[in-house]
Amino acid sequence: MKRIYFDHAAATPIAKEVLTTMSLFWSDTFGNPSSIHKEGVVAQNALSEARKVIADELGAHPDEIIFTGSATESCNLALRGTVGAWKATHPEKIPHIIVCVIEHDAVLASARVLQKEGSVLTIISVDKEGLLDINELVDAITMDTVIISVGYVNNEIGVVQPLREVAHAIRRWKKDVRGVARDVRIEGDDMYPLLHTDASQATNYLELKVPHLGVDMLTINAAKIYGPKGVGLLLVRRGIPVNPITVGGGHERGLRAGTENVPLIAGFATALQRVAEQRVDESVRLALLRDHAITKLRGMEGVTINGSLTSRIPNNINISIRGVDHEFFCLALDAKGFAVSTKSACNESDAEHSHVLEALCSAGHDGESSGLRITLGRETTKKDINALLLAIVDVRANLIVASS
């Protein structure tokens, strides 16, 4: 049976160019980049080159790139590291954090840990299409707000948040409330609140130049861009105070202890370069396939499309089918050779319900609290889409017969 993969939001296959890049480091260039001998220097040079390549793609300085083991680790470092640094200089105050209700669990869980440790947590709602209200966010800011985390693209429904507008609104708050002029270098308390974004799902399809986005910190990882699993990064703009959450070495500006994984980082750089080269053309191609699928799905009885149809990345389709168990439906499609998912692969909870879809339903979305996530990729064709659509019709018909 031919397998057809529709779960690119969870993981992507490694591109051949990336495998070629990494293969150079498995045997010949194996040195520790912290060592001062020749093998170590060669590894350090490769690490520095990869850091520069990635920084250039993100419009950043190389020393602003902190390599980690995953996007989850990067999000933890962003929230817990900045709050830790703020608390060290404000021992008499209580830090405040703002996140969106549909954030990835890496952000939500980090925020809740900080809440248990004494921070005040505000969770911003979304509308029925999954978009946040900037006015609600700005109204929540206080003089003790340390960090605001807004995911650029939601990992389940693919909705794109108005990140530049969020950044502009925060800058306007700093100007109006803190009296910060735009042309002055911001230091001390005037830099708060900081803005972090998890852009892991955005990298393939949206421009990520940090000066353009206006964020202070940005998270991405390689596994979502046809690179290797096990490597991510946190971009921290110069001057932002962050405490490490792992200790034991001075690696990565002292913010992430542990020997850097040079093969994975080199592969990360190659993957990001290729994404940048293909971003525009691939976005157009996938948008046509996505829209074809959504048109067909909207004509099926009992099927609801979840999330905004206008502010959405081109490879994401998320549907709910009235009256079915979506996990069972996912497994039935798997048995027919189609890999889809019900929610984030990073959420291993036994609960079928999605906190993202529950948030949409709470805002008036006429759908279910669970669904199917279908995410397209470089190898996806219209033939694949049509085969999946037929399988969905077949599985649904079989379930109706079985339940009658």
C-alpha positions in Angstrom: 0.0 0.0 0.0 1.3 3.4 -0.9 1.5 5.8 2.0 0.6 9.4 1.6 1.8 11.8 4.2 -0.4 14.7 5.4 1.2 15.6 8.7 3.9 18.1 7.8 3.0 20.3 10.8 4.3 17.6 13.0 7.5 16.7 11.1 8.9 17.0 7.6 11.2 14.5 5.8 14.8 15.6 5.7 15.8 17.1 2.4 18.6 15.4 0.4 20.8 18.5 0.5 20.4 18.6 4.3 21.5 14.9 4.6 24.5 15.7 2.4 25.5 18.6 4.5 25.2 16.6 7.8 27.1 13.6 6.4 30.3 15.6 6.3 30.3 15.9 10.1 29.5 12.3 11.2 33.0 11.0 10.6 35.6 13.5 9.3 34.6 16.7 11.1 33.7 15.2 14.5 35.6 17.5 16.9 34.2 19.4 19.9 33.7 23.0 18.8 34.9 24.1 22.3 38.3 22.4 21.9 41.4 24.4 20.9 43.1 21.7 18.7 42.7 21.6 14.9 39.7 19.2 15.0 37.9 21.5 17.4 38.7 24.6 15.4 37.3 23.0 12.2 34.1 22.2 14.1 33.9 25.7 15.6 34.4 27.2 12.1 31.5 25.1 10.8 29.4 26.1 13.7 30.2 29.8 13.2 29.4 29.6 9.5 26.0 27.9 10.1 25.2 30.6 12.8 26.0 33.4 10.3 23.9 31.8 7.5 20.9 31.5 9.9 21.4 35.0 11.2 21.5 36.4 7.7 18.2 34.6 6.8 16.6 36.1 9.9 18.0 39.6 9.6 19.9 39.2 12.9 23.5 39.3 14.2 25.2 35.9 14.6 25.6 36.5 18.4 21.8 36.8 18.7 21.3 33.1 17.7 21.2 30.7 20.6 21.1 27.0 19.5 18.9 24.7 21.5 17.6 21.1 21.3 14.1 22.0 20.1 11.5 24.7 19.8 10.0 23.6 23.1 13.3 24.2 24.8 13.6 27.6 23.1 10.1 28.6 24.3 11.0 27.6 27.8 14.2 29.6 27.7 12.4 32.6 26.3 9.7 32.7 29.1 11.5 31.3 32.1 14.9 32.9 31.2 13.5 36.4 30.8 11.3 36.2 33.9 14.3 34.8 35.9 16.5 37.7 34.8 13.8 40.3 35.6 13.2 38.8 39.1 16.9 39.0 39.8 16.8 42.8 39.4 13.2 43.3 40.8 13.1 41.2 43.9 10.4 43.3 45.4 8.0 43.0 42.5 5.8 40.3 41.0 6.4 39.6 37.3 3.5 39.5 34.9 3.2 37.4 31.7 0.8 37.5 28.8 0.2 34.6 26.4 -2.6 33.7 23.9 -5.1 31.0 24.8 -4.2 28.9 21.6 -0.4 28.9 22.1 1.6 25.7 21.8 1.9 23.8 25.0 5.6 24.7 25.1 4.5 28.3 25.8 1.4 27.6 27.9 3.1 25.0 30.1 6.1 27.3 30.7 3.7 30.2 31.6 1.8 28.0 34.0 5.1 26.9 35.7 6.0 30.5 36.2 2.5 31.2 37.6 2.9 28.4 40.1 6.2 30.1 41.1 4.4 33.4 41.8 4.1 35.2 38.5 0.8 36.7 37.4 -0.5 35.2 34.2 -2.9 36.7 31.7 -4.3 34.6 28.9 -5.7 36.5 26.0 -8.7 35.1 24.1 -9.2 34.7 20.4 -12.3 35.1 18.2 -14.1 32.3 16.4 -11.6 32.3 13.6 -8.6 32.0 16.0 -7.4 35.6 15.8 -6.5 37.6 18.9 -7.8 41.0 19.8 -4.8 43.4 20.0 -6.8 45.9 22.1 -7.5 43.2 24.7 -3.7 42.4 24.7 -2.7 46.0 25.2 -5.3 46.6 27.9 -3.7 43.7 29.8 -0.2 45.2 29.9 1.0 46.6 33.2 4.2 48.2 34.4 5.3 44.8 35.6 4.6 42.9 32.4 7.9 41.1 31.5 7.1 39.2 28.4 4.3 38.7 25.9 4.3 35.5 23.8 2.3 35.3 20.6 2.7 32.5 18.2 3.1 33.7 14.6 1.2 30.7 13.2 -0.9 28.3 15.2 0.3 24.8 15.0 -3.2 23.2 14.8 -5.3 25.5 12.6 -2.6 27.4 10.7 -4.0 30.8 11.6 -1.5 33.7 11.1 -1.6 36.3 13.9 -1.1 40.0 13.1 2.4 39.9 14.7 3.7 43.2 13.2 0.6 45.0 14.5 1.1 43.4 17.9 4.7 44.6 18.0 3.6 48.1 16.9 0.9 48.2 19.6 3.5 47.2 22.3 5.9 49.9 21.1 3.1 52.5 21.2 2.3 51.4 24.8 5.9 51.9 25.7 5.9 55.4 24.1 2.6 56.4 25.7 3.0 54.9 29.2 6.8 54.7 29.7 7.6 57.8 27.5 10.1 55.9 25.3 11.0 57.7 22.1 11.3 55.6 19.0 14.8 56.8 18.0 16.3 56.1 21.4 18.0 52.8 22.3 15.8 51.2 24.9 17.5 50.1 28.1 16.5 49.0 31.6 12.8 48.8 32.5 11.9 50.8 29.3 12.5 47.6 27.2 9.6 45.8 28.9 7.4 44.1 28.0 9.4 42.0 25.7 7.7 40.3 22.7 8.5 36.6 21.9 7.0 34.6 19.1 7.1 30.9 18.3 7.5 31.0 14.5 8.1 27.3 14.1 5.0 26.8 11.8 5.7 30.0 9.9 9.2 29.4 8.6 8.3 27.6 5.4 5.8 30.2 4.2 6.3 33.6 5.9 9.2 36.1 5.9 11.0 36.0 9.3 13.2 39.1 9.2 13.2 40.1 12.8 13.6 43.9 12.3 10.5 43.7 10.1 8.5 41.7 12.6 9.5 43.9 15.5 9.9 41.0 18.0 12.6 40.8 20.7 12.8 37.0 20.6 12.0 34.4 18.0 11.8 30.6 18.2 12.1 28.2 15.2 13.3 24.6 14.8 14.7 22.5 12.0 12.2 19.6 12.1 9.5 21.7 10.6 11.6 22.9 7.6 12.9 19.6 6.1 15.8 19.6 8.5 16.8 17.2 11.3 15.0 16.7 14.6 16.8 17.6 17.8 17.8 21.2 17.0 16.1 24.5 17.4 17.1 28.1 18.2 16.0 31.1 20.2 16.9 34.4 18.6 17.6 36.9 21.4 18.2 40.5 20.3 21.2 42.3 21.7 20.7 43.8 25.2 17.8 41.5 26.2 18.5 40.1 29.7 18.0 36.3 29.9 19.0 33.8 32.5 20.0 30.2 31.5 17.6 27.4 32.5 20.3 24.8 32.0 23.8 25.2 33.5 27.1 23.4 33.3 29.0 25.2 30.6 29.5 28.5 28.9 28.1 27.5 25.6 25.8 29.7 23.5 26.7 32.9 25.3 26.2 31.1 28.6 22.5 30.6 27.9 22.4 27.0 26.9 25.0 24.6 28.5 26.0 21.6 26.5 28.2 20.9 23.5 26.6 22.1 20.3 25.5 19.5 17.9 27.4 20.6 14.8 26.0 18.1 12.3 22.4 19.1 13.2 23.1 22.8 13.3 24.8 22.6 9.9 21.8 20.8 8.5 19.6 23.4 10.1 21.4 26.2 8.1 21.1 24.3 4.8 17.4 23.6 5.4 16.7 27.3 6.2 18.5 28.4 3.1 16.5 26.1 0.9 13.2 27.2 2.5 14.1 30.8 1.7 14.8 29.9 -1.9 11.5 28.1 -2.4 9.2 30.0 -0.1 7.2 32.1 -2.6 6.7 29.5 -5.3 5.9 26.7 -2.8 3.4 28.9 -1.0 1.5 29.6 -4.2 1.5 25.9 -5.2 0.3 24.7 -1.9 -2.4 27.4 -1.5 -4.0 26.2 -4.8 -4.0 22.6 -3.4 -5.3 23.7 -0.1 -8.1 25.8 -1.6 -9.1 22.9 -3.9 -9.4 20.6 -0.9 -11.3 23.1 1.3 -13.8 23.7 -1.5 -14.5 20.0 -1.8 -14.6 19.6 2.0 -17.1 22.5 2.5 -19.5 20.7 0.2 -19.6 17.6 2.4 -22.4 17.3 4.9 -21.4 17.8 8.5 -17.9 19.1 7.7 -16.7 22.4 9.3 -13.5 24.2 8.4 -11.7 25.4 11.6 -9.8 28.7 11.7 -9.6 31.8 9.5 -9.7 31.1 5.7 -8.0 34.5 4.9 -5.3 34.7 7.5 -3.8 31.2 7.2 -0.6 29.5 6.0 -1.0 27.7 2.6 -0.5 24.2 3.7 -2.9 23.9 6.6 -6.4 22.4 6.6 -8.2 21.7 9.9 -11.7 20.2 9.8 -14.3 18.9 12.2 -16.8 16.2 11.2 -20.0 16.3 13.1 -20.8 13.2 15.1 -17.6 11.3 14.7 -14.7 10.3 17.0 -11.8 12.1 15.3 -9.1 9.9 16.8 -10.9 6.8 15.4 -11.3 8.6 12.1 -7.6 9.4 12.0 -6.8 5.8 12.6 -9.2 4.6 10.0 -7.5 6.9 7.5 -4.1 5.6 8.6 -5.3 2.1 7.8 -6.0 3.3 4.3 -2.5 4.7 3.9 -3.1 8.4 4.9 -1.1 10.1 7.7 -3.1 12.9 9.3 -3.4 14.0 12.9 -6.0 15.2 15.3 -3.9 17.9 17.1 -0.4 18.7 17.9 2.0 15.7 18.0 3.7 17.5 21.0 0.5 17.1 23.1 0.5 13.5 24.2 -2.5 13.9 26.4 -5.1 11.1 26.2 -7.8 13.7 25.8 -9.2 13.9 22.3 -10.3 17.5 22.7 -8.1 20.3 21.4 -7.6 23.4 23.6 -7.3 25.4 20.3 -10.7 24.3 19.0 -12.3 24.7 22.4 -11.1 28.3 22.4 -12.7 28.8 19.0 -16.0 27.2 20.1 -16.0 29.4 23.2 -15.9 32.4 20.9 -18.9 31.3 18.9 -17.4 29.0 16.3 -20.0 26.5 15.1 -17.8 23.4 15.2 -16.5 20.7 17.4 -13.8 20.7 20.2 -11.8 18.1 18.2 -10.9 17.7 14.6 -8.5 16.5 11.9 -5.4 18.4 10.9 -4.3 17.9 7.3 -1.0 19.6 6.5 0.6 19.5 3.0 4.2 19.5 2.0 6.7 19.6 -0.9 5.8 16.2 -2.2 2.0 16.7 -2.0 0.1 16.6 -5.4 -3.5 17.2 -6.4 -3.8 13.4 -7.0 -2.8 12.9 -3.3 -5.5 15.4 -2.3 -8.2 13.8 -4.3 -7.3 10.4 -3.0 -7.6 11.7 0.6 -10.9 13.3 -0.1 -12.3 10.0 -1.4 -11.0 8.2 1.7 -12.6 10.8 4.0 -16.0 10.2 2.2 -15.5 6.4 2.5 -14.5 6.4 6.1 -17.4 8.7 7.1 -19.9 6.5 5.2 -18.6 3.4 6.9 -18.9 5.0 10.3 -22.5 6.1 9.7 -23.4 2.5 8.6 -21.6 1.0 11.7 -23.4 3.4 14.1 -26.9 2.9 12.6 
